[in-house]
Amino acid sequence: MAISSALNRLNSAEGQIGAARAANGARAARLEIESSQLESVGIDREEARSSLEDVDIATMTVEFQKTLTILNATQATISKLANLSLFNYLK
């Protein structure tokens, strides 16, 4: 009887050890996934930072001025079109 009881306790302990190992394995897998995601985010952040820091100021200034000129021309055109009416058109 004592041997049977000891075997049952050993089987129970073995089951608990297996469950603990499985839980630890799942935690390790989650940590690996999180680590991989953090590494990917770090790479993306570095690429974004590099693209901002490596901007050619002269080129960007020219592009900005070109866009501003187009915007001003568009606003002027819309303003002139808004002042037109059917009576002005018929003159």
Secondary structure, DSSP 8 states (H G I E B T S, - for coil): -HHHHHHHHHHHHHHHHHHHHHHHHHHHHHHHHHHHHHHHHHHHHHHHHHHHHT--HHHHHHHHHHHHHHHHHHHHHHHHHHH--HHHHH-
